[in-house]
């Protein structure tokens, strides 16, 4: 099928629209772990919508850097380093929780309520009699 789906009009409401909207905001394991590699910046925490943790990492990193430059104590880097190590085990659970929350928000918000305008349904009286006649033959 290739990229043909990009040309499809799926804005009529329903499950396809909700699923596409969710996929555009869902967080991925790969995305979280790639951002974790830059843990002194806290990007993985911001990516997983954990603002306090995202702000704590750069603050702890700046404090550790300042103490190292001022007093020559590099061991203070253990604080953000150990926190980052703990985050390796925290990320999978947070991914599940945040994606459930994002899916619920997506389903409750932007999706069009009810059937699209002009939708006549899949089952009508005309279909029923035509199908019934086909079966009798």
N, C-alpha and C positions, 0 to 999 in steps of 0.2 A: 504494500500500500504506500510505502514511502512517506512523503510529506503531504499527501492528499488531504489528510485530516485537518490541516491548517486552513484549507479553503472552505471547510464545511461551516455552515451556519448552525451553531449549537446554542444560540442565544434565546431559544424558545422556552427556556425554563426546564426544570426537571433534573434528573440525576446526573446527566452528562455535564450540564452547566455547573452544578454543585461540585462534582468531582474535579473538573478542570480548575475551578476557583480554589479548591482545597489544595490541589497539587502545586499551585503557584505560591502558596504560603507555607506549605508543610516544610518541616525541618528534616534534614537527612543526617544519618550517622557520619557519612563521609564529610559533609560540610562541617559538622561539629568537631570531628577529630582533626581536620586540616586547620581549623582555626585554633584548636588547642595547641598546635605546634608553636604558636605565638602567644603562649599563656601569659607572659609578663604584661601584655596589653589587655588581657581579659576578653578577647574577641569571642571566644567560645561561649562565655557567659552571656554576652550581649546577643549572640546568635540564638541562644536558647531562652531569650527573653527574661534573663535573670539580671536585672539592672544593678542591684546592690553588689552582687558578686563581680559583675563586670567593672564596677568602679573600684572595688577593693583590690583587684589585681594590679592595676597601674599604680595605685597609691602605695601598696606594699612594695612594689618593684622600685618606685622612686625613693622610698624610705631606705630600702636595702642599698640602693646605689649611693645615696647620700652618706649613709653610715660607712660604707666601704671606702668612699673617696675621702671622707673626713677623718676617719679613725683607722682605716685599714682592716676592718672586720668583715671578711667575705662570708662568714658563716651565717649572717643574717639572710642571705639568699635562700637558706633552707626553708624559711617560712613560705614564700610563694612557691618554691619548688615542691614542698610536701603537699601543699594545697592543690597544686596542679596534678600531682600523682593521685591524690584522692579523687580528683575530678575524672580521671580515667574510668573509675568505677561509678561515678555519679551520672555521667553523660547518658548511658542507655536508659536508665529510669526516667530521667528528665525528658528525654526524647519522646518516650511513650506518653507521659503526662501532657507535655506541651502540644503534641500532635492531636491528642484527643480533644484538648481544649480548642485548638484551631479548627478542627473538623466541626465541632459543635457550633462555633461562632460562624463558620462559613455556611452551615446548613440553616442557621437561624436568621442570617442577615440577607445577603444579596440575592439569594435565589428567588425567582419570581413565584409568587404564591398561586397555586391552582394551575389549570391548564392554560397553554398559550392561546392568544386570541385567534379565533377561527378553527380551533381544534374540535373535531367532530367525534373523536373517539375511535377506537379500533373495532367496536362491536355495535352494529346498528341493526335495525329490523330488516333492512334491505340485505345486509350481509347474512343474517340468520336464515332468511327464506332462500336465498341463493345457495348457501352452503347445504341447506337441508335438501333442496332439490337435487344438487350434485350427488349427495349421498344416496338418494333414492334411486338414481339411475344406475 
